[in-house]
Amino acid sequence: MSTYNPYDNVLRVVDQAAKILGYAPEDYEAIKYPERELKVSVPVNMDDGTVKVFEGFRVQHSTSRGPAKGGIRYHTSVNMDEVKALSAWMTFKCAVVNIPFGGGKGAVICDPKQLSERELNTLTRRFTAAIFPLIGPEQDIPAPDVGTNATIMAWMMDTFSIMNGHCVPGVVTGKPIELGGALGRQEATGRGVMFTVKNILNKMGIPVEGTATAIQGMGNVGSITAKLLYENNMRIVAVSDVSGGLYKESGLDIPNILKYLSEDRHHLLEDYNEDGVTHITNQELLTLNTTLLIPAALENQINENNAAQIQAKLIVEAANGPVTIEADEILSQRGITVVPDILANAGGVVVSYFEWVQNIQSVSWTENYVNEQLKEIMDKAFHGVWDISEEKQLPMRTGAYLIAVKRVIDAKKARGNWF
């Protein structure tokens, strides 16, 4: 049995887009390889007196269009190939929304829920010190991702600042507001997904109000997406987390679910109950008969094994890489529209860009201004992808990559090779 490698997905999509655009192999060969890959060991003094060594990574895929940008993931199953793929997706995500960043990504193999706050703090600071040579506001700017949050970004920023001897707020984004975080940043990815959902429903002639929606994943992105779509009167019939899912045909009480999950970080949906709710598995959620499916969990959730069972008319990728290239082909043949991750979930990196701009200019924007600017960029990017996809009669993923790959290749060519 072959092992799935998400970076192979990236390479295949880049090859496809570059060939459609008419580039010769030598024009884009360099962007198929990350510029830098760092693997580090992170020793931590545990609360029980033992020393445990964790494995960490930081990958910079491309800095042709600007500093590398990308989150830090704390997860038990993360590996170098996944981090490489995530860093490449960040390169193209920044390019499709046309902000001046390249792509990077970092990770530590761990389960943050099993670590005490002191252990998590120590792990984060040791990891920051280990990747210190690569990061900085002008070279590589980390952010939160799966398993990390604003508190962890604060520890990273503090560690980097101490090692530099002065305060450097722009080294990370997704920080607490008190340390220069952007108003609206926590909701930005989910808000961007909401803007994208409204745009695609409008193009497909589907009303927003009452549209049946299933959301896989109730982390930051999934929960904010659920909250905002609920507020727009969409009918959220199913949600899930790592423990399983909830289903209610008439629509779930999203505010009550979010309240329950926020009361304790150990609360999971498997223990939540509400009148009329059926407990389902994550796989069952993916194959529900809904209008809209939003995978907001991890990669490779919709693949060649379950793509034929997907019943949704429309998929909007809130997670990174939730649909494999094999599944894409099956879904396309079945007439199911997929709005790709590099467009749909780009709201987070757009507002990260706003936060970085505010930090390096020492200014502060209002939340309304941030949200208005986010909508303007997301709408413009969506219409660009929609138009090229319609013009060339291609899936939206291919359309998004035509725009993104062209911008990255043209920037790389303009800079030339250093002989």
Contacts in CASP RR format, 6 or more apart in sequence:
PFRMAT RR
TARGET T0000
AUTHOR 0000-0000-0000
METHOD contacts of the structure
MODEL  1
MSTYNPYDNVLRVVDQAAKILGYAPEDYEAIKYPERELKVSVPVNMDDGT
VKVFEGFRVQHSTSRGPAKGGIRYHTSVNMDEVKALSAWMTFKCAVVNIP
FGGGKGAVICDPKQLSERELNTLTRRFTAAIFPLIGPEQDIPAPDVGTNA
TIMAWMMDTFSIMNGHCVPGVVTGKPIELGGALGRQEATGRGVMFTVKNI
LNKMGIPVEGTATAIQGMGNVGSITAKLLYENNMRIVAVSDVSGGLYKES
GLDIPNILKYLSEDRHHLLEDYNEDGVTHITNQELLTLNTTLLIPAALEN
QINENNAAQIQAKLIVEAANGPVTIEADEILSQRGITVVPDILANAGGVV
VSYFEWVQNIQSVSWTENYVNEQLKEIMDKAFHGVWDISEEKQLPMRTGA
YLIAVKRVIDAKKARGNWF
4 300 0 8 1.000
4 303 0 8 1.000
4 324 0 8 1.000
5 81 0 8 1.000
5 85 0 8 1.000
6 81 0 8 1.000
6 82 0 8 1.000
6 85 0 8 1.000
6 86 0 8 1.000
6 299 0 8 1.000
6 300 0 8 1.000
6 321 0 8 1.000
7 81 0 8 1.000
7 84 0 8 1.000
7 85 0 8 1.000
7 88 0 8 1.000
9 85 0 8 1.000
9 321 0 8 1.000
9 324 0 8 1.000
9 325 0 8 1.000
10 84 0 8 1.000
10 85 0 8 1.000
10 88 0 8 1.000
10 89 0 8 1.000
11 32 0 8 1.000
12 325 0 8 1.000
13 325 0 8 1.000
13 397 0 8 1.000
13 398 0 8 1.000
13 401 0 8 1.000
14 28 0 8 1.000
14 31 0 8 1.000
14 32 0 8 1.000
14 88 0 8 1.000
14 401 0 8 1.000
14 405 0 8 1.000
16 398 0 8 1.000
16 401 0 8 1.000
17 398 0 8 1.000
17 399 0 8 1.000
17 401 0 8 1.000
17 402 0 8 1.000
17 404 0 8 1.000
17 405 0 8 1.000
17 406 0 8 1.000
18 27 0 8 1.000
18 28 0 8 1.000
18 405 0 8 1.000
18 409 0 8 1.000
20 392 0 8 1.000
20 394 0 8 1.000
20 398 0 8 1.000
20 402 0 8 1.000
21 402 0 8 1.000
21 405 0 8 1.000
21 406 0 8 1.000
21 409 0 8 1.000
23 409 0 8 1.000
27 409 0 8 1.000
27 413 0 8 1.000
28 405 0 8 1.000
28 409 0 8 1.000
28 412 0 8 1.000
30 412 0 8 1.000
30 417 0 8 1.000
31 61 0 8 1.000
31 62 0 8 1.000
31 64 0 8 1.000
31 91 0 8 1.000
31 405 0 8 1.000
31 408 0 8 1.000
31 409 0 8 1.000
31 412 0 8 1.000
34 59 0 8 1.000
34 60 0 8 1.000
34 61 0 8 1.000
34 62 0 8 1.000
34 84 0 8 1.000
34 87 0 8 1.000
34 88 0 8 1.000
35 60 0 8 1.000
35 61 0 8 1.000
35 62 0 8 1.000
35 63 0 8 1.000
36 58 0 8 1.000
36 59 0 8 1.000
36 60 0 8 1.000
36 134 0 8 1.000
37 57 0 8 1.000
37 59 0 8 1.000
37 80 0 8 1.000
37 84 0 8 1.000
38 57 0 8 1.000
38 58 0 8 1.000
38 59 0 8 1.000
38 131 0 8 1.000
38 134 0 8 1.000
39 55 0 8 1.000
39 56 0 8 1.000
39 57 0 8 1.000
39 80 0 8 1.000
40 55 0 8 1.000
40 56 0 8 1.000
40 57 0 8 1.000
40 58 0 8 1.000
40 127 0 8 1.000
40 130 0 8 1.000
40 131 0 8 1.000
41 53 0 8 1.000
41 54 0 8 1.000
41 55 0 8 1.000
41 56 0 8 1.000
41 130 0 8 1.000
42 53 0 8 1.000
42 54 0 8 1.000
42 55 0 8 1.000
42 56 0 8 1.000
42 108 0 8 1.000
42 123 0 8 1.000
42 126 0 8 1.000
42 127 0 8 1.000
42 130 0 8 1.000
43 51 0 8 1.000
43 52 0 8 1.000
43 53 0 8 1.000
43 54 0 8 1.000
43 126 0 8 1.000
44 51 0 8 1.000
44 52 0 8 1.000
44 53 0 8 1.000
44 54 0 8 1.000
44 119 0 8 1.000
44 122 0 8 1.000
44 123 0 8 1.000
44 126 0 8 1.000
45 51 0 8 1.000
45 122 0 8 1.000
46 52 0 8 1.000
46 119 0 8 1.000
47 116 0 8 1.000
47 118 0 8 1.000
47 119 0 8 1.000
54 108 0 8 1.000
54 109 0 8 1.000
54 110 0 8 1.000
54 123 0 8 1.000
54 127 0 8 1.000
55 108 0 8 1.000
55 109 0 8 1.000
56 106 0 8 1.000
56 107 0 8 1.000
56 108 0 8 1.000
56 109 0 8 1.000
56 127 0 8 1.000
56 130 0 8 1.000
57 78 0 8 1.000
57 80 0 8 1.000
57 83 0 8 1.000
57 105 0 8 1.000
57 106 0 8 1.000
57 107 0 8 1.000
57 108 0 8 1.000
58 83 0 8 1.000
58 104 0 8 1.000
58 105 0 8 1.000
58 106 0 8 1.000
58 131 0 8 1.000
58 134 0 8 1.000
58 135 0 8 1.000
58 140 0 8 1.000
59 80 0 8 1.000
59 83 0 8 1.000
59 84 0 8 1.000
59 86 0 8 1.000
59 87 0 8 1.000
59 104 0 8 1.000
59 105 0 8 1.000
59 106 0 8 1.000
60 68 0 8 1.000
60 87 0 8 1.000
60 103 0 8 1.000
60 104 0 8 1.000
60 134 0 8 1.000
60 140 0 8 1.000
61 68 0 8 1.000
61 84 0 8 1.000
61 87 0 8 1.000
61 88 0 8 1.000
61 90 0 8 1.000
61 91 0 8 1.000
61 102 0 8 1.000
61 103 0 8 1.000
61 104 0 8 1.000
61 105 0 8 1.000
62 68 0 8 1.000
62 88 0 8 1.000
62 91 0 8 1.000
62 102 0 8 1.000
62 103 0 8 1.000
62 408 0 8 1.000
62 412 0 8 1.000
63 102 0 8 1.000
63 103 0 8 1.000
63 139 0 8 1.000
63 140 0 8 1.000
64 102 0 8 1.000
64 408 0 8 1.000
64 411 0 8 1.000
64 412 0 8 1.000
64 415 0 8 1.000
65 91 0 8 1.000
65 94 0 8 1.000
65 95 0 8 1.000
65 100 0 8 1.000
65 101 0 8 1.000
65 102 0 8 1.000
65 407 0 8 1.000
65 408 0 8 1.000
65 411 0 8 1.000
66 100 0 8 1.000
66 101 0 8 1.000
66 102 0 8 1.000
67 101 0 8 1.000
67 102 0 8 1.000
67 136 0 8 1.000
67 137 0 8 1.000
67 138 0 8 1.000
67 139 0 8 1.000
67 140 0 8 1.000
67 141 0 8 1.000
68 87 0 8 1.000
68 90 0 8 1.000
68 101 0 8 1.000
68 102 0 8 1.000
68 103 0 8 1.000
68 104 0 8 1.000
68 139 0 8 1.000
68 140 0 8 1.000
68 141 0 8 1.000
69 90 0 8 1.000
69 94 0 8 1.000
69 101 0 8 1.000
69 102 0 8 1.000
69 103 0 8 1.000
69 104 0 8 1.000
69 140 0 8 1.000
69 141 0 8 1.000
69 143 0 8 1.000
69 349 0 8 1.000
69 352 0 8 1.000
69 353 0 8 1.000
70 86 0 8 1.000
70 87 0 8 1.000
70 90 0 8 1.000
70 103 0 8 1.000
70 104 0 8 1.000
70 105 0 8 1.000
70 106 0 8 1.000
70 141 0 8 1.000
70 142 0 8 1.000
70 143 0 8 1.000
70 145 0 8 1.000
70 349 0 8 1.000
70 352 0 8 1.000
71 86 0 8 1.000
71 90 0 8 1.000
71 104 0 8 1.000
71 105 0 8 1.000
71 106 0 8 1.000
71 142 0 8 1.000
71 143 0 8 1.000
71 144 0 8 1.000
71 145 0 8 1.000
71 148 0 8 1.000
72 106 0 8 1.000
72 107 0 8 1.000
72 108 0 8 1.000
72 127 0 8 1.000
72 142 0 8 1.000
72 143 0 8 1.000
72 144 0 8 1.000
72 145 0 8 1.000
72 148 0 8 1.000
72 152 0 8 1.000
72 156 0 8 1.000
73 83 0 8 1.000
73 86 0 8 1.000
73 105 0 8 1.000
73 106 0 8 1.000
73 107 0 8 1.000
73 108 0 8 1.000
73 145 0 8 1.000
73 146 0 8 1.000
73 147 0 8 1.000
73 148 0 8 1.000
74 107 0 8 1.000
74 108 0 8 1.000
74 110 0 8 1.000
74 111 0 8 1.000
74 112 0 8 1.000
74 146 0 8 1.000
74 147 0 8 1.000
74 148 0 8 1.000
74 152 0 8 1.000
75 107 0 8 1.000
75 109 0 8 1.000
75 110 0 8 1.000
75 111 0 8 1.000
75 146 0 8 1.000
75 147 0 8 1.000
76 109 0 8 1.000
76 110 0 8 1.000
76 111 0 8 1.000
77 109 0 8 1.000
78 107 0 8 1.000
78 108 0 8 1.000
78 109 0 8 1.000
79 109 0 8 1.000
82 107 0 8 1.000
82 299 0 8 1.000
83 105 0 8 1.000
83 106 0 8 1.000
83 107 0 8 1.000
84 105 0 8 1.000
85 299 0 8 1.000
85 320 0 8 1.000
85 321 0 8 1.000
86 104 0 8 1.000
86 105 0 8 1.000
86 106 0 8 1.000
86 145 0 8 1.000
86 320 0 8 1.000
87 103 0 8 1.000
87 104 0 8 1.000
87 105 0 8 1.000
87 106 0 8 1.000
88 103 0 8 1.000
89 320 0 8 1.000
89 321 0 8 1.000
89 341 0 8 1.000
89 342 0 8 1.000
90 101 0 8 1.000
90 102 0 8 1.000
90 103 0 8 1.000
90 104 0 8 1.000
90 105 0 8 1.000
90 349 0 8 1.000
91 102 0 8 1.000
91 103 0 8 1.000
91 104 0 8 1.000
91 404 0 8 1.000
91 408 0 8 1.000
92 342 0 8 1.000
92 400 0 8 1.000
92 401 0 8 1.000
92 404 0 8 1.000
92 405 0 8 1.000
92 408 0 8 1.000
93 103 0 8 1.000
93 341 0 8 1.000
93 342 0 8 1.000
93 343 0 8 1.000
93 345 0 8 1.000
93 346 0 8 1.000
93 349 0 8 1.000
93 404 0 8 1.000
94 100 0 8 1.000
94 101 0 8 1.000
94 102 0 8 1.000
94 103 0 8 1.000
94 346 0 8 1.000
94 349 0 8 1.000
95 102 0 8 1.000
95 403 0 8 1.000
95 404 0 8 1.000
95 405 0 8 1.000
95 407 0 8 1.000
95 408 0 8 1.000
96 342 0 8 1.000
96 343 0 8 1.000
96 346 0 8 1.000
96 381 0 8 1.000
96 385 0 8 1.000
96 400 0 8 1.000
96 403 0 8 1.000
96 404 0 8 1.000
96 407 0 8 1.000
97 343 0 8 1.000
97 346 0 8 1.000
97 347 0 8 1.000
97 349 0 8 1.000
97 350 0 8 1.000
97 377 0 8 1.000
97 378 0 8 1.000
97 381 0 8 1.000
98 377 0 8 1.000
98 381 0 8 1.000
98 407 0 8 1.000
99 349 0 8 1.000
99 350 0 8 1.000
99 353 0 8 1.000
99 377 0 8 1.000
100 353 0 8 1.000
101 141 0 8 1.000
101 349 0 8 1.000
101 353 0 8 1.000
104 140 0 8 1.000
105 145 0 8 1.000
106 131 0 8 1.000
106 142 0 8 1.000
106 145 0 8 1.000
107 145 0 8 1.000
108 123 0 8 1.000
108 127 0 8 1.000
110 123 0 8 1.000
112 120 0 8 1.000
112 147 0 8 1.000
112 148 0 8 1.000
113 265 0 8 1.000
113 266 0 8 1.000
115 123 0 8 1.000
120 152 0 8 1.000
121 155 0 8 1.000
124 152 0 8 1.000
124 155 0 8 1.000
124 156 0 8 1.000
124 159 0 8 1.000
125 155 0 8 1.000
125 156 0 8 1.000
125 158 0 8 1.000
125 159 0 8 1.000
128 135 0 8 1.000
128 155 0 8 1.000
128 156 0 8 1.000
128 159 0 8 1.000
128 160 0 8 1.000
129 159 0 8 1.000
129 163 0 8 1.000
132 160 0 8 1.000
132 163 0 8 1.000
134 140 0 8 1.000
135 141 0 8 1.000
135 142 0 8 1.000
135 160 0 8 1.000
135 171 0 8 1.000
136 160 0 8 1.000
136 168 0 8 1.000
136 170 0 8 1.000
136 171 0 8 1.000
137 168 0 8 1.000
137 170 0 8 1.000
137 171 0 8 1.000
137 356 0 8 1.000
137 359 0 8 1.000
137 360 0 8 1.000
141 170 0 8 1.000
141 171 0 8 1.000
141 172 0 8 1.000
141 173 0 8 1.000
141 352 0 8 1.000
141 356 0 8 1.000
142 153 0 8 1.000
142 156 0 8 1.000
142 171 0 8 1.000
142 172 0 8 1.000
142 173 0 8 1.000
143 153 0 8 1.000
143 172 0 8 1.000
143 173 0 8 1.000
143 174 0 8 1.000
143 348 0 8 1.000
143 349 0 8 1.000
143 352 0 8 1.000
144 150 0 8 1.000
144 152 0 8 1.000
144 153 0 8 1.000
144 174 0 8 1.000
144 220 0 8 1.000
146 298 0 8 1.000
149 220 0 8 1.000
150 174 0 8 1.000
150 175 0 8 1.000
150 176 0 8 1.000
150 181 0 8 1.000
150 186 0 8 1.000
151 176 0 8 1.000
153 172 0 8 1.000
153 173 0 8 1.000
153 174 0 8 1.000
153 175 0 8 1.000
153 176 0 8 1.000
154 175 0 8 1.000
154 176 0 8 1.000
154 179 0 8 1.000
156 171 0 8 1.000
156 172 0 8 1.000
157 168 0 8 1.000
157 169 0 8 1.000
157 170 0 8 1.000
157 171 0 8 1.000
157 172 0 8 1.000
157 175 0 8 1.000
157 179 0 8 1.000
160 168 0 8 1.000
160 171 0 8 1.000
160 172 0 8 1.000
161 167 0 8 1.000
161 168 0 8 1.000
161 171 0 8 1.000
169 175 0 8 1.000
169 179 0 8 1.000
169 180 0 8 1.000
169 181 0 8 1.000
169 359 0 8 1.000
170 355 0 8 1.000
170 356 0 8 1.000
170 359 0 8 1.000
170 360 0 8 1.000
173 181 0 8 1.000
173 182 0 8 1.000
173 185 0 8 1.000
173 351 0 8 1.000
173 352 0 8 1.000
173 355 0 8 1.000
173 356 0 8 1.000
174 181 0 8 1.000
174 182 0 8 1.000
174 185 0 8 1.000
174 186 0 8 1.000
174 352 0 8 1.000
174 355 0 8 1.000
175 181 0 8 1.000
175 355 0 8 1.000
177 183 0 8 1.000
180 355 0 8 1.000
180 358 0 8 1.000
180 359 0 8 1.000
180 364 0 8 1.000
181 355 0 8 1.000
181 358 0 8 1.000
181 359 0 8 1.000
182 188 0 8 1.000
182 351 0 8 1.000
182 352 0 8 1.000
182 354 0 8 1.000
182 355 0 8 1.000
182 358 0 8 1.000
182 365 0 8 1.000
182 370 0 8 1.000
183 365 0 8 1.000
183 366 0 8 1.000
183 367 0 8 1.000
183 370 0 8 1.000
184 191 0 8 1.000
184 351 0 8 1.000
184 367 0 8 1.000
184 370 0 8 1.000
184 371 0 8 1.000
185 348 0 8 1.000
185 351 0 8 1.000
185 352 0 8 1.000
185 354 0 8 1.000
185 355 0 8 1.000
185 370 0 8 1.000
186 220 0 8 1.000
186 224 0 8 1.000
187 224 0 8 1.000
187 228 0 8 1.000
188 347 0 8 1.000
188 348 0 8 1.000
188 350 0 8 1.000
188 351 0 8 1.000
188 352 0 8 1.000
188 370 0 8 1.000
188 374 0 8 1.000
189 220 0 8 1.000
189 221 0 8 1.000
189 224 0 8 1.000
189 318 0 8 1.000
189 345 0 8 1.000
189 347 0 8 1.000
189 348 0 8 1.000
190 221 0 8 1.000
190 222 0 8 1.000
190 224 0 8 1.000
190 225 0 8 1.000
190 228 0 8 1.000
190 318 0 8 1.000
190 345 0 8 1.000
190 347 0 8 1.000
190 348 0 8 1.000
191 224 0 8 1.000
191 228 0 8 1.000
191 347 0 8 1.000
191 371 0 8 1.000
191 374 0 8 1.000
192 344 0 8 1.000
192 345 0 8 1.000
192 346 0 8 1.000
192 347 0 8 1.000
192 348 0 8 1.000
192 350 0 8 1.000
192 374 0 8 1.000
192 378 0 8 1.000
193 221 0 8 1.000
193 222 0 8 1.000
193 225 0 8 1.000
193 228 0 8 1.000
193 294 0 8 1.000
193 296 0 8 1.000
193 316 0 8 1.000
193 318 0 8 1.000
193 344 0 8 1.000
193 345 0 8 1.000
193 347 0 8 1.000
194 225 0 8 1.000
194 228 0 8 1.000
194 229 0 8 1.000
194 232 0 8 1.000
195 374 0 8 1.000
195 375 0 8 1.000
195 378 0 8 1.000
195 379 0 8 1.000
195 382 0 8 1.000
196 316 0 8 1.000
196 339 0 8 1.000
196 343 0 8 1.000
196 344 0 8 1.000
196 378 0 8 1.000
196 382 0 8 1.000
197 208 0 8 1.000
197 229 0 8 1.000
197 234 0 8 1.000
197 292 0 8 1.000
197 294 0 8 1.000
197 316 0 8 1.000
198 208 0 8 1.000
198 232 0 8 1.000
199 378 0 8 1.000
199 379 0 8 1.000
199 382 0 8 1.000
199 383 0 8 1.000
199 386 0 8 1.000
200 314 0 8 1.000
200 316 0 8 1.000
200 337 0 8 1.000
200 339 0 8 1.000
200 382 0 8 1.000
201 207 0 8 1.000
201 208 0 8 1.000
201 211 0 8 1.000
201 292 0 8 1.000
201 314 0 8 1.000
203 386 0 8 1.000
204 313 0 8 1.000
204 314 0 8 1.000
204 337 0 8 1.000
206 291 0 8 1.000
206 313 0 8 1.000
206 314 0 8 1.000
208 232 0 8 1.000
208 233 0 8 1.000
208 234 0 8 1.000
209 232 0 8 1.000
209 233 0 8 1.000
209 234 0 8 1.000
210 233 0 8 1.000
210 234 0 8 1.000
210 235 0 8 1.000
211 234 0 8 1.000
211 235 0 8 1.000
211 291 0 8 1.000
211 292 0 8 1.000
212 235 0 8 1.000
212 237 0 8 1.000
212 290 0 8 1.000
212 291 0 8 1.000
212 292 0 8 1.000
213 229 0 8 1.000
213 234 0 8 1.000
213 235 0 8 1.000
213 236 0 8 1.000
213 237 0 8 1.000
213 290 0 8 1.000
213 291 0 8 1.000
213 292 0 8 1.000
213 293 0 8 1.000
213 294 0 8 1.000
214 236 0 8 1.000
214 237 0 8 1.000
214 238 0 8 1.000
214 239 0 8 1.000
214 285 0 8 1.000
214 286 0 8 1.000
214 288 0 8 1.000
214 290 0 8 1.000
214 292 0 8 1.000
214 293 0 8 1.000
214 294 0 8 1.000
214 312 0 8 1.000
215 222 0 8 1.000
215 225 0 8 1.000
215 226 0 8 1.000
215 229 0 8 1.000
215 236 0 8 1.000
215 238 0 8 1.000
215 239 0 8 1.000
215 240 0 8 1.000
215 294 0 8 1.000
215 296 0 8 1.000
215 318 0 8 1.000
216 239 0 8 1.000
216 240 0 8 1.000
216 282 0 8 1.000
216 285 0 8 1.000
216 286 0 8 1.000
216 293 0 8 1.000
216 294 0 8 1.000
216 295 0 8 1.000
216 296 0 8 1.000
216 297 0 8 1.000
216 301 0 8 1.000
216 319 0 8 1.000
216 322 0 8 1.000
217 239 0 8 1.000
217 240 0 8 1.000
217 241 0 8 1.000
217 295 0 8 1.000
217 296 0 8 1.000
217 297 0 8 1.000
217 319 0 8 1.000
218 226 0 8 1.000
218 239 0 8 1.000
218 240 0 8 1.000
218 241 0 8 1.000
218 257 0 8 1.000
218 261 0 8 1.000
218 269 0 8 1.000
218 296 0 8 1.000
219 241 0 8 1.000
219 296 0 8 1.000
221 296 0 8 1.000
221 318 0 8 1.000
221 319 0 8 1.000
221 345 0 8 1.000
222 239 0 8 1.000
222 294 0 8 1.000
222 296 0 8 1.000
222 318 0 8 1.000
223 258 0 8 1.000
223 261 0 8 1.000
225 294 0 8 1.000
225 296 0 8 1.000
225 318 0 8 1.000
226 236 0 8 1.000
226 239 0 8 1.000
226 254 0 8 1.000
226 257 0 8 1.000
226 258 0 8 1.000
227 254 0 8 1.000
227 255 0 8 1.000
227 258 0 8 1.000
229 236 0 8 1.000
230 236 0 8 1.000
230 254 0 8 1.000
230 255 0 8 1.000
234 292 0 8 1.000
235 250 0 8 1.000
235 251 0 8 1.000
236 251 0 8 1.000
236 252 0 8 1.000
236 254 0 8 1.000
237 247 0 8 1.000
237 248 0 8 1.000
237 249 0 8 1.000
237 250 0 8 1.000
237 251 0 8 1.000
237 252 0 8 1.000
237 288 0 8 1.000
237 290 0 8 1.000
238 245 0 8 1.000
238 246 0 8 1.000
238 247 0 8 1.000
238 248 0 8 1.000
238 252 0 8 1.000
238 280 0 8 1.000
238 285 0 8 1.000
238 288 0 8 1.000
238 290 0 8 1.000
239 245 0 8 1.000
239 246 0 8 1.000
239 252 0 8 1.000
239 254 0 8 1.000
239 257 0 8 1.000
239 269 0 8 1.000
239 285 0 8 1.000
240 246 0 8 1.000
240 269 0 8 1.000
240 280 0 8 1.000
240 282 0 8 1.000
240 285 0 8 1.000
240 297 0 8 1.000
241 261 0 8 1.000
241 268 0 8 1.000
241 269 0 8 1.000
242 268 0 8 1.000
243 268 0 8 1.000
243 269 0 8 1.000
243 270 0 8 1.000
243 271 0 8 1.000
244 268 0 8 1.000
244 269 0 8 1.000
244 270 0 8 1.000
244 279 0 8 1.000
244 280 0 8 1.000
244 281 0 8 1.000
244 282 0 8 1.000
244 285 0 8 1.000
245 269 0 8 1.000
245 270 0 8 1.000
245 279 0 8 1.000
245 280 0 8 1.000
245 281 0 8 1.000
245 282 0 8 1.000
245 284 0 8 1.000
245 285 0 8 1.000
246 252 0 8 1.000
246 257 0 8 1.000
246 269 0 8 1.000
246 272 0 8 1.000
246 274 0 8 1.000
246 277 0 8 1.000
246 278 0 8 1.000
246 279 0 8 1.000
246 280 0 8 1.000
247 277 0 8 1.000
247 278 0 8 1.000
247 279 0 8 1.000
247 280 0 8 1.000
247 284 0 8 1.000
247 285 0 8 1.000
247 288 0 8 1.000
248 274 0 8 1.000
248 276 0 8 1.000
248 277 0 8 1.000
248 278 0 8 1.000
252 274 0 8 1.000
252 277 0 8 1.000
253 274 0 8 1.000
256 274 0 8 1.000
257 269 0 8 1.000
257 272 0 8 1.000
257 274 0 8 1.000
260 267 0 8 1.000
260 272 0 8 1.000
261 267 0 8 1.000
261 269 0 8 1.000
261 272 0 8 1.000
270 279 0 8 1.000
280 288 0 8 1.000
282 297 0 8 1.000
282 301 0 8 1.000
283 306 0 8 1.000
286 293 0 8 1.000
286 295 0 8 1.000
286 301 0 8 1.000
286 302 0 8 1.000
286 306 0 8 1.000
286 309 0 8 1.000
286 310 0 8 1.000
287 306 0 8 1.000
287 309 0 8 1.000
287 310 0 8 1.000
287 311 0 8 1.000
288 311 0 8 1.000
288 312 0 8 1.000
289 311 0 8 1.000
289 312 0 8 1.000
290 311 0 8 1.000
290 312 0 8 1.000
291 312 0 8 1.000
291 313 0 8 1.000
291 314 0 8 1.000
292 312 0 8 1.000
292 313 0 8 1.000
292 314 0 8 1.000
292 315 0 8 1.000
292 316 0 8 1.000
293 310 0 8 1.000
293 312 0 8 1.000
293 314 0 8 1.000
293 315 0 8 1.000
293 316 0 8 1.000
294 315 0 8 1.000
294 316 0 8 1.000
294 317 0 8 1.000
294 318 0 8 1.000
295 301 0 8 1.000
295 302 0 8 1.000
295 315 0 8 1.000
295 317 0 8 1.000
295 318 0 8 1.000
295 319 0 8 1.000
295 322 0 8 1.000
295 323 0 8 1.000
296 318 0 8 1.000
296 319 0 8 1.000
297 319 0 8 1.000
297 322 0 8 1.000
298 319 0 8 1.000
298 322 0 8 1.000
299 319 0 8 1.000
299 320 0 8 1.000
299 321 0 8 1.000
299 322 0 8 1.000
300 321 0 8 1.000
300 322 0 8 1.000
300 324 0 8 1.000
301 319 0 8 1.000
301 322 0 8 1.000
301 323 0 8 1.000
302 310 0 8 1.000
302 315 0 8 1.000
302 322 0 8 1.000
302 323 0 8 1.000
302 324 0 8 1.000
302 327 0 8 1.000
302 331 0 8 1.000
303 323 0 8 1.000
303 324 0 8 1.000
303 326 0 8 1.000
303 327 0 8 1.000
304 324 0 8 1.000
304 326 0 8 1.000
304 327 0 8 1.000
304 330 0 8 1.000
306 327 0 8 1.000
307 323 0 8 1.000
307 326 0 8 1.000
307 327 0 8 1.000
307 330 0 8 1.000
307 331 0 8 1.000
307 334 0 8 1.000
308 330 0 8 1.000
308 334 0 8 1.000
310 331 0 8 1.000
310 334 0 8 1.000
310 336 0 8 1.000
312 336 0 8 1.000
313 336 0 8 1.000
313 337 0 8 1.000
314 336 0 8 1.000
314 337 0 8 1.000
314 338 0 8 1.000
314 339 0 8 1.000
315 323 0 8 1.000
315 331 0 8 1.000
315 336 0 8 1.000
315 337 0 8 1.000
315 338 0 8 1.000
315 339 0 8 1.000
316 338 0 8 1.000
316 339 0 8 1.000
316 344 0 8 1.000
317 323 0 8 1.000
317 338 0 8 1.000
317 339 0 8 1.000
317 340 0 8 1.000
317 341 0 8 1.000
317 344 0 8 1.000
317 345 0 8 1.000
318 341 0 8 1.000
318 344 0 8 1.000
318 345 0 8 1.000
319 341 0 8 1.000
319 345 0 8 1.000
320 341 0 8 1.000
320 345 0 8 1.000
321 341 0 8 1.000
322 341 0 8 1.000
323 331 0 8 1.000
323 338 0 8 1.000
328 338 0 8 1.000
328 395 0 8 1.000
328 397 0 8 1.000
331 338 0 8 1.000
332 338 0 8 1.000
332 395 0 8 1.000
337 396 0 8 1.000
338 395 0 8 1.000
338 396 0 8 1.000
338 397 0 8 1.000
339 396 0 8 1.000
340 396 0 8 1.000
340 397 0 8 1.000
340 400 0 8 1.000
340 401 0 8 1.000
342 400 0 8 1.000
342 401 0 8 1.000
342 404 0 8 1.000
343 381 0 8 1.000
343 382 0 8 1.000
343 385 0 8 1.000
343 396 0 8 1.000
343 400 0 8 1.000
346 378 0 8 1.000
346 381 0 8 1.000
347 374 0 8 1.000
347 377 0 8 1.000
347 378 0 8 1.000
350 373 0 8 1.000
350 374 0 8 1.000
350 377 0 8 1.000
350 378 0 8 1.000
351 370 0 8 1.000
351 374 0 8 1.000
354 365 0 8 1.000
354 370 0 8 1.000
354 373 0 8 1.000
354 374 0 8 1.000
357 363 0 8 1.000
358 364 0 8 1.000
358 365 0 8 1.000
365 373 0 8 1.000
384 403 0 8 1.000
385 396 0 8 1.000
385 399 0 8 1.000
385 400 0 8 1.000
385 403 0 8 1.000
386 396 0 8 1.000
388 394 0 8 1.000
388 399 0 8 1.000
388 402 0 8 1.000
388 403 0 8 1.000
389 395 0 8 1.000
389 396 0 8 1.000
389 398 0 8 1.000
389 399 0 8 1.000
389 400 0 8 1.000
392 398 0 8 1.000
392 399 0 8 1.000
392 402 0 8 1.000
394 402 0 8 1.000
END
